[in-house]
């Protein structure tokens, strides 16, 4: 079995978050004070030097989705901490930066970043190159799903299942088979009662012109060697979650996103037409 490389699509997502900080209006939907530093000194020039690309409709749509899902997860985490959550697990942590810009409420958490070893190593190299400090409450769990399950990986890394835990699982499920998704959800369901998850999923692309953006993203990911494998209608992912014993299942609607995050914006950035963000409780 060959060694895997760091995720290419994870870097693309990170560049989208950086572009949001640099070229969209204020206040940002996601105030990511670290991502531009993490990506290195040339990223700002590269983004500002290619504004036509980053202000195209597909790029703006992807950027809106990327920053919205992180903002929703971080807002939900803040509420969960107030209700007794003591551990935060980022599944498919990629180049997410929450661990390096923690609000005060997160200092009491154990934060666990889970990803495959090559992506973890790439992130740690970027952190070191940028001189970004790793807080003492941050741990890394290198888990390669080609070699072990999430359950096995978390056990090997000594992650306690008895602690009330918040999970974010953003931009990952579409790259996994349904069997692999089931295995991850079954593992999360073994955590302490009251644990929570926010996850995203891909809805089947519409066959007409309105589905062009979704088809483009899937084709682009496949061309990079990271094809999308699983799609869910909202009712399907709800059934999967309920089948694993999750309750209090909530979908973010476009109207709610507009009211909460976009209503005062003057830069023309809009919520995605189809939002695929769901939260649930163990």
Residue pairs with C-beta under 8 A, 6 or more apart in sequence:
1 146
1 147
3 118
4 116
4 117
4 118
4 144
4 146
5 118
6 118
6 119
6 121
6 122
7 94
7 115
7 116
7 119
7 226
8 224
8 225
8 226
9 171
9 221
9 224
9 226
10 92
10 94
10 95
10 119
11 95
13 66
13 94
13 95
13 171
14 35
14 38
14 39
14 94
14 95
15 39
15 43
15 47
16 59
16 62
16 63
16 66
16 67
17 30
17 32
17 35
17 63
17 66
17 67
17 70
17 97
18 32
18 35
18 36
18 39
18 43
18 44
18 47
19 47
19 54
19 59
19 63
20 28
20 29
20 30
20 32
20 63
20 66
20 67
21 28
21 32
21 33
21 35
21 36
22 36
22 44
22 47
22 48
23 47
23 48
23 51
23 54
23 55
24 63
24 267
24 269
25 265
25 266
25 267
25 269
28 67
29 64
29 67
29 68
29 71
29 261
29 262
29 269
30 67
30 68
30 70
30 71
30 74
32 67
32 70
32 97
32 101
33 101
34 97
34 100
34 101
34 132
35 95
35 97
36 43
36 44
37 130
37 132
38 95
38 97
38 100
38 126
38 127
38 130
38 132
39 95
39 126
40 126
40 129
40 130
47 54
53 59
54 60
54 63
57 213
58 213
58 216
58 217
60 268
60 269
61 213
61 272
61 273
62 213
62 217
63 269
64 269
64 270
64 271
64 272
65 272
65 275
66 171
68 257
68 261
68 271
68 272
68 275
68 277
69 170
69 171
69 198
69 200
69 277
70 96
70 98
70 170
71 261
72 198
72 252
72 277
73 168
73 170
73 198
74 98
76 166
76 196
76 198
76 279
77 85
77 88
77 106
77 166
77 168
78 103
78 105
80 166
80 196
81 105
81 106
81 108
81 109
81 166
82 105
83 194
84 164
84 194
85 109
85 164
85 165
85 166
85 194
85 195
85 196
86 108
86 109
86 110
86 163
86 164
86 165
87 109
87 110
87 111
87 112
87 159
87 160
87 163
87 164
87 165
87 166
88 106
88 109
88 110
88 111
88 112
88 165
88 166
88 167
88 168
89 111
89 112
89 114
89 154
89 159
89 165
89 166
89 167
89 168
90 96
90 98
90 99
90 111
90 112
90 113
90 114
90 167
90 168
91 114
91 150
91 167
91 168
91 169
91 172
91 184
92 114
92 115
92 169
92 170
92 171
92 172
93 113
93 114
93 115
93 119
93 120
93 123
94 115
94 119
94 123
94 171
95 123
95 126
96 113
96 170
98 106
98 111
99 111
99 113
99 134
99 135
99 138
100 127
100 132
100 133
100 134
100 135
102 111
102 135
102 137
106 137
107 135
107 137
108 137
109 137
110 137
110 139
110 163
111 135
111 137
111 138
111 139
112 138
112 139
112 140
112 141
112 157
112 159
113 120
113 123
113 138
113 139
113 140
113 141
114 141
114 143
114 150
114 153
114 154
115 123
115 142
115 143
116 142
116 143
116 144
116 145
117 142
117 144
120 140
120 142
124 140
127 134
139 157
139 159
141 153
141 154
141 157
141 159
142 153
142 157
143 150
143 153
143 154
143 157
144 153
145 176
145 180
148 156
149 183
149 187
150 183
150 184
150 187
151 183
151 186
151 187
151 190
154 161
154 187
161 190
161 191
161 192
162 191
162 192
163 191
163 192
164 191
164 192
164 193
164 194
164 195
165 191
165 192
165 195
165 196
166 195
166 196
166 197
166 198
167 188
167 195
167 196
167 197
167 198
167 199
168 197
168 198
168 199
169 184
169 197
169 198
169 199
169 200
170 198
170 199
170 200
171 200
172 199
172 200
173 181
173 199
173 200
173 201
173 202
173 230
173 232
174 201
174 202
174 218
174 221
174 228
174 229
174 230
174 231
175 221
175 226
175 227
175 228
175 229
176 184
176 229
176 230
177 229
177 230
178 230
181 230
181 240
182 240
182 244
185 240
185 241
185 244
185 246
186 244
188 195
188 197
188 244
188 282
189 244
189 245
189 246
189 282
191 282
192 282
193 282
194 281
194 282
195 281
195 282
196 279
196 280
196 281
196 282
197 246
197 279
197 280
197 281
197 282
198 277
198 278
198 279
199 277
199 278
199 279
200 276
200 277
200 278
201 230
201 231
201 232
201 237
201 276
201 278
202 214
202 218
202 228
202 230
202 231
202 232
202 276
203 214
203 231
203 232
203 233
203 234
203 274
203 276
204 231
204 233
205 211
205 214
205 215
205 218
205 231
206 214
210 273
214 274
218 227
218 228
221 227
221 228
222 228
232 240
234 251
234 276
234 278
237 278
238 249
238 251
238 278
241 249
241 278
241 280
242 249
245 282
246 280
246 281
246 282
247 280
247 281
248 279
248 280
248 281
249 278
249 279
249 280
250 278
250 279
250 280
251 275
251 277
251 278
252 275
252 277
252 278
253 275
254 271
254 272
254 273
254 274
254 275
257 271
257 275
258 270
258 271
261 271
262 269
262 270
262 271
